[in-house]
Amino acid sequence: MRQAWNLAAPHTWPATLIPVALGELYCVAHQYALSLSTAIALTAACLAMQAAVNTLNDYFDFVKGTDKPEDRVAADDAVLVYGQVPPRQALLLGIFFLAVAAVIAIPRLLQAGIVPVEIGVIGAITVLLYSGGKMPISYLPFGEVVSGVVMGGGIPLGIIAVVTGRWEVQVLFWAVPVIIGISLIMMTNNTCDVERDRRSGRKTLPVILGRARARHWYRRLVALWLFTLAVCGTVYMGAGTLVMGLGLWLLGKKFFIRMFTASLTATERLQQMRTVVGANLLCGIAYTGILGVVVLGGALHG
């Protein structure tokens, strides 16, 4: 049970919960009929989908020989390398998580019409292609973009479509900081793993750029992330942006300094992954939290 929990990788779930919260806040802000039961069900389905991604990624990395003990992979980040879980059981567990997500989501998707079904099918196919196949998306130069857009943008789109039955691409403007933050998680991992990925035949963006140039663009992406937080915060929150900015400065200063000065080497991978995940969690809570106060406050006064 413990190893199944590690395969699901709950420490990565904030990357799902934040876009879920964003989509649900968007519904509240536009006075869409989002019930509490639907909100809970969609959150659970998204978490099950994330657990499937994590488990299947672990499985395919193991069978392809990408994860090895000498690569300094964390024990809870490569369960099949260090644990006693048979690979077939990990594969079945990943499929089980997908099935759970489908059982929870499909009844609500069907009630809402074709649009949420389309988004759900795109999401499921992306999950399978991200880790599986001869050349998974995670092995290619656009893995960062796909993970950021599908999670940071696709999840809010899907939630809104379940409630409204429509494509509402406007939410992507709300989601820009979330998309960039999630992309940074992938870029941190891939830049730290340049040598390992090159040996295993991966063609990730940092492998193509090389660590020095990847580190340069990584710092630019961090700056862009903070800039979009400020811009989107000002547009959607007004004075609430000051609260968010002060809170991020007081609580997240050490995270941002580490990201701007990160060496992004294999030996520091675990610390730097903790840093980028922690920064995402902090920024996500601040962004959606203050946005939630603004949205709910407006709904109550409306």
ZAKOL-70093 format. One record per residue (C-alpha): x, y, z; residue number from 1. Coordinates in steps of 0.25 Angstrom, whole numbers, always signed. Each point is the difference from the previous one (the first is absolute). Example, Ala and Ser with C-alpha at 12.3 -4.5 7.8 and 13.67 -1.06 7.14 Angstrom:
2
east: +49&north: -18&up: +31&i: 1
east: +6&north: +14&up: -2&i: 2
END
This chain:
302
east: +0&north: +0&up: +0&i: 1
east: +11&north: +9&up: +3&i: 2
east: +7&north: -2&up: -13&i: 3
east: -13&north: +2&up: -7&i: 4
east: -1&north: +13&up: +7&i: 5
east: +14&north: +4&up: -5&i: 6
east: -3&north: -4&up: -14&i: 7
east: -12&north: +10&up: +0&i: 8
east: +10&north: +10&up: +5&i: 9
east: -9&north: +9&up: +8&i: 10
east: +11&north: +11&up: +2&i: 11
east: -3&north: +3&up: -15&i: 12
east: -15&north: +2&up: +2&i: 13
east: +0&north: +15&up: +3&i: 14
east: +3&north: +1&up: -15&i: 15
east: -14&north: -5&up: -2&i: 16
east: -7&north: +6&up: +11&i: 17
east: +4&north: +14&up: -3&i: 18
east: -6&north: +0&up: -15&i: 19
east: -12&north: -8&up: +6&i: 20
east: -2&north: +12&up: +10&i: 21
east: +2&north: +10&up: -12&i: 22
east: -11&north: -7&up: -8&i: 23
east: -10&north: +0&up: +11&i: 24
east: +3&north: +14&up: +4&i: 25
east: -3&north: +4&up: -14&i: 26
east: -13&north: -7&up: +0&i: 27
east: -4&north: +8&up: +13&i: 28
east: +5&north: +13&up: -6&i: 29
east: -9&north: -2&up: -12&i: 30
east: -12&north: -5&up: +9&i: 31
east: +0&north: -14&up: -7&i: 32
east: -8&north: -11&up: +7&i: 33
east: +12&north: -7&up: +6&i: 34
east: -6&north: -9&up: +12&i: 35
east: +9&north: -4&up: +11&i: 36
east: -2&north: -15&up: -3&i: 37
east: +5&north: +3&up: -15&i: 38
east: +12&north: +8&up: +5&i: 39
east: +4&north: -11&up: +10&i: 40
east: -2&north: -11&up: -11&i: 41
east: +8&north: +8&up: -11&i: 42
east: +11&north: +2&up: +10&i: 43
east: +1&north: -15&up: +4&i: 44
east: +0&north: -3&up: -15&i: 45
east: +12&north: +9&up: -3&i: 46
east: +8&north: -5&up: +11&i: 47
east: -3&north: -15&up: -5&i: 48
east: +5&north: +5&up: -13&i: 49
east: +13&north: +6&up: +6&i: 50
east: +2&north: -13&up: +8&i: 51
east: -1&north: -8&up: -13&i: 52
east: +10&north: +10&up: -7&i: 53
east: +10&north: -2&up: +11&i: 54
east: -1&north: -15&up: +1&i: 55
east: +0&north: -3&up: -15&i: 56
east: +12&north: +10&up: -1&i: 57
east: +8&north: -8&up: +11&i: 58
east: -4&north: -13&up: -7&i: 59
east: +5&north: +4&up: -14&i: 60
east: +13&north: +6&up: +5&i: 61
east: +3&north: -13&up: +7&i: 62
east: -3&north: -9&up: -12&i: 63
east: +8&north: +9&up: -9&i: 64
east: +12&north: +0&up: +10&i: 65
east: -1&north: +15&up: +2&i: 66
east: +0&north: -1&up: +15&i: 67
east: +12&north: -6&up: +7&i: 68
east: +5&north: +0&up: +14&i: 69
east: +13&north: +7&up: -4&i: 70
east: -8&north: +12&up: -6&i: 71
east: -3&north: +5&up: +14&i: 72
east: -15&north: -1&up: -1&i: 73
east: -8&north: +1&up: +12&i: 74
east: -5&north: -13&up: +6&i: 75
east: -15&north: +6&up: +0&i: 76
east: +2&north: +5&up: -14&i: 77
east: +4&north: -13&up: -6&i: 78
east: -7&north: -11&up: +7&i: 79
east: +3&north: -11&up: -10&i: 80
east: +15&north: +3&up: +1&i: 81
east: +1&north: -1&up: +16&i: 82
east: -13&north: -8&up: +3&i: 83
east: -5&north: -14&up: -1&i: 84
east: -12&north: +4&up: -9&i: 85
east: -1&north: -9&up: -13&i: 86
east: +0&north: +9&up: -12&i: 87
east: -13&north: -7&up: -5&i: 88
east: -7&north: +4&up: +13&i: 89
east: +4&north: +14&up: -2&i: 90
east: -6&north: +0&up: -14&i: 91
east: -13&north: -5&up: +5&i: 92
east: +0&north: +10&up: +11&i: 93
east: +2&north: +11&up: -10&i: 94
east: -12&north: -5&up: -8&i: 95
east: -8&north: -2&up: +12&i: 96
east: +2&north: +15&up: +4&i: 97
east: -4&north: +4&up: -15&i: 98
east: -13&north: -9&up: +2&i: 99
east: -3&north: +7&up: +13&i: 100
east: +1&north: +13&up: -7&i: 101
east: -9&north: -4&up: -11&i: 102
east: -11&north: -6&up: +10&i: 103
east: +0&north: +13&up: +7&i: 104
east: +0&north: +9&up: -12&i: 105
east: -7&north: -7&up: -11&i: 106
east: -15&north: +1&up: +6&i: 107
east: +2&north: +15&up: +1&i: 108
east: +7&north: +2&up: -13&i: 109
east: -11&north: -7&up: -7&i: 110
east: -11&north: +9&up: +7&i: 111
east: +8&north: +12&up: -5&i: 112
east: +0&north: -3&up: -15&i: 113
east: +11&north: -2&up: -10&i: 114
east: +10&north: +11&up: +4&i: 115
east: +5&north: -6&up: +13&i: 116
east: +0&north: -14&up: -6&i: 117
east: +10&north: +6&up: -10&i: 118
east: +9&north: +6&up: +10&i: 119
east: -1&north: -13&up: +9&i: 120
east: +4&north: -8&up: -12&i: 121
east: +12&north: +9&up: -3&i: 122
east: +4&north: +0&up: +14&i: 123
east: +0&north: -16&up: +0&i: 124
east: +8&north: -1&up: -13&i: 125
east: +10&north: +10&up: +5&i: 126
east: +2&north: -8&up: +13&i: 127
east: +3&north: -12&up: -8&i: 128
east: +9&north: +6&up: -10&i: 129
east: +7&north: +8&up: +10&i: 130
east: +7&north: -12&up: +6&i: 131
east: -3&north: -11&up: -9&i: 132
east: +4&north: -4&up: -15&i: 133
east: +13&north: -1&up: -7&i: 134
east: +3&north: +15&up: +2&i: 135
east: -9&north: +6&up: +11&i: 136
east: -3&north: +15&up: +1&i: 137
east: +8&north: +1&up: +13&i: 138
east: +13&north: -4&up: -9&i: 139
east: -2&north: +11&up: -10&i: 140
east: +3&north: +15&up: +0&i: 141
east: -14&north: +4&up: +3&i: 142
east: -3&north: -8&up: +12&i: 143
east: +1&north: +13&up: +9&i: 144
east: -10&north: +7&up: -9&i: 145
east: -10&north: -12&up: -1&i: 146
east: +0&north: -3&up: +15&i: 147
east: -2&north: +15&up: +3&i: 148
east: -11&north: +2&up: -10&i: 149
east: -7&north: -13&up: +3&i: 150
east: +0&north: +1&up: +15&i: 151
east: +0&north: +15&up: +2&i: 152
east: -10&north: +3&up: -11&i: 153
east: -7&north: -13&up: -4&i: 154
east: -5&north: -3&up: +14&i: 155
east: -7&north: +14&up: +2&i: 156
east: -6&north: -2&up: -14&i: 157
east: -5&north: -13&up: +3&i: 158
east: -6&north: +4&up: +13&i: 159
east: -7&north: +12&up: -6&i: 160
east: -5&north: -9&up: -12&i: 161
east: -6&north: -10&up: +10&i: 162
east: -8&north: +11&up: +6&i: 163
east: -4&north: +8&up: -13&i: 164
east: +2&north: -9&up: -11&i: 165
east: +8&north: +10&up: -8&i: 166
east: +15&north: +3&up: -3&i: 167
east: +3&north: +12&up: +8&i: 168
east: +14&north: +3&up: -4&i: 169
east: +0&north: +13&up: +7&i: 170
east: +4&north: -7&up: +13&i: 171
east: +14&north: -3&up: -7&i: 172
east: +3&north: +15&up: +3&i: 173
east: -3&north: -3&up: +15&i: 174
east: +9&north: -12&up: -1&i: 175
east: +13&north: +6&up: -6&i: 176
east: +7&north: +0&up: +13&i: 177
east: -4&north: -14&up: +4&i: 178
east: +4&north: -5&up: -14&i: 179
east: +14&north: +6&up: +1&i: 180
east: +2&north: -5&up: +14&i: 181
east: -3&north: -14&up: -3&i: 182
east: +9&north: +1&up: -13&i: 183
east: +11&north: +4&up: +10&i: 184
east: -1&north: -13&up: +8&i: 185
east: +2&north: -8&up: -13&i: 186
east: +12&north: +9&up: -4&i: 187
east: +6&north: -1&up: +14&i: 188
east: +0&north: -15&up: -1&i: 189
east: +4&north: -1&up: -14&i: 190
east: +12&north: +10&up: +1&i: 191
east: +5&north: -8&up: +12&i: 192
east: -1&north: -13&up: -8&i: 193
east: +7&north: +4&up: -12&i: 194
east: +11&north: -10&up: +0&i: 195
east: -9&north: -11&up: +4&i: 196
east: -10&north: +3&up: -10&i: 197
east: +10&north: +2&up: -11&i: 198
east: +5&north: -15&up: +3&i: 199
east: -14&north: -5&up: -1&i: 200
east: -3&north: +6&up: -13&i: 201
east: -9&north: +11&up: +5&i: 202
east: -1&north: +13&up: -8&i: 203
east: -5&north: +9&up: +10&i: 204
east: +1&north: +15&up: -1&i: 205
east: +12&north: +1&up: +10&i: 206
east: +7&north: -11&up: -8&i: 207
east: -1&north: +7&up: -13&i: 208
east: +4&north: +14&up: +7&i: 209
east: +11&north: -6&up: +9&i: 210
east: +0&north: +3&up: +15&i: 211
east: +6&north: +14&up: -1&i: 212
east: -10&north: +6&up: -10&i: 213
east: -11&north: -8&up: +7&i: 214
east: +3&north: +7&up: +13&i: 215
east: +0&north: +13&up: -7&i: 216
east: -14&north: -2&up: -6&i: 217
east: -4&north: -6&up: +13&i: 218
east: +3&north: +13&up: +8&i: 219
east: -7&north: +8&up: -11&i: 220
east: -12&north: -9&up: +2&i: 221
east: +0&north: +3&up: +15&i: 222
east: +0&north: +15&up: -3&i: 223
east: -11&north: -2&up: -10&i: 224
east: -8&north: -8&up: +11&i: 225
east: +1&north: +11&up: +10&i: 226
east: -4&north: +11&up: -10&i: 227
east: -12&north: -8&up: -4&i: 228
east: -4&north: -2&up: +14&i: 229
east: +1&north: +15&up: +2&i: 230
east: -8&north: +4&up: -13&i: 231
east: -11&north: -10&up: +2&i: 232
east: -1&north: +3&up: +14&i: 233
east: -2&north: +15&up: -3&i: 234
east: -10&north: -3&up: -11&i: 235
east: -9&north: -10&up: +8&i: 236
east: +3&north: +4&up: +15&i: 237
east: +3&north: +15&up: +0&i: 238
east: +4&north: +4&up: +14&i: 239
east: +1&north: -15&up: +4&i: 240
east: +13&north: -1&up: -9&i: 241
east: +7&north: +9&up: +11&i: 242
east: -4&north: -11&up: +11&i: 243
east: +5&north: -11&up: -10&i: 244
east: +13&north: +7&up: -3&i: 245
east: +3&north: +3&up: +15&i: 246
east: -3&north: -15&up: +4&i: 247
east: +8&north: -6&up: -11&i: 248
east: +12&north: +9&up: +3&i: 249
east: -1&north: -3&up: +15&i: 250
east: -2&north: -15&up: -2&i: 251
east: +6&north: -3&up: -13&i: 252
east: +13&north: +8&up: -1&i: 253
east: +9&north: -12&up: +3&i: 254
east: -7&north: -8&up: -11&i: 255
east: +1&north: +11&up: -11&i: 256
east: +15&north: +2&up: +4&i: 257
east: +3&north: -14&up: -1&i: 258
east: -7&north: -1&up: -14&i: 259
east: +8&north: +12&up: -5&i: 260
east: +13&north: -6&up: +5&i: 261
east: -3&north: -15&up: -2&i: 262
east: +12&north: -8&up: -7&i: 263
east: -10&north: -10&up: -4&i: 264
east: +10&north: -11&up: +1&i: 265
east: -3&north: -15&up: +2&i: 266
east: +6&north: +0&up: +14&i: 267
east: -10&north: +12&up: +5&i: 268
east: -12&north: -6&up: -8&i: 269
east: -8&north: -4&up: +13&i: 270
east: +2&north: +14&up: +7&i: 271
east: -3&north: +7&up: -13&i: 272
east: -13&north: -8&up: -3&i: 273
east: -5&north: +3&up: +15&i: 274
east: +3&north: +15&up: -3&i: 275
east: -8&north: +1&up: -13&i: 276
east: -11&north: -9&up: +6&i: 277
east: -1&north: +9&up: +12&i: 278
east: +1&north: +13&up: -8&i: 279
east: -12&north: -5&up: -8&i: 280
east: -8&north: -4&up: +12&i: 281
east: +2&north: +13&up: +6&i: 282
east: -3&north: +9&up: -12&i: 283
east: -12&north: -9&up: -3&i: 284
east: -6&north: +2&up: +13&i: 285
east: +3&north: +15&up: +0&i: 286
east: -6&north: +1&up: -14&i: 287
east: -12&north: -8&up: +1&i: 288
east: -2&north: +4&up: +15&i: 289
east: +0&north: +15&up: -2&i: 290
east: -8&north: -2&up: -13&i: 291
east: -10&north: -9&up: +8&i: 292
east: -2&north: +11&up: +10&i: 293
east: -3&north: +10&up: -11&i: 294
east: -9&north: -9&up: -8&i: 295
east: -8&north: -5&up: +13&i: 296
east: +0&north: +14&up: +5&i: 297
east: -6&north: +5&up: -13&i: 298
east: -10&north: -11&up: +0&i: 299
east: -5&north: +3&up: +14&i: 300
east: -2&north: +15&up: -3&i: 301
east: -6&north: -3&up: -13&i: 302
END
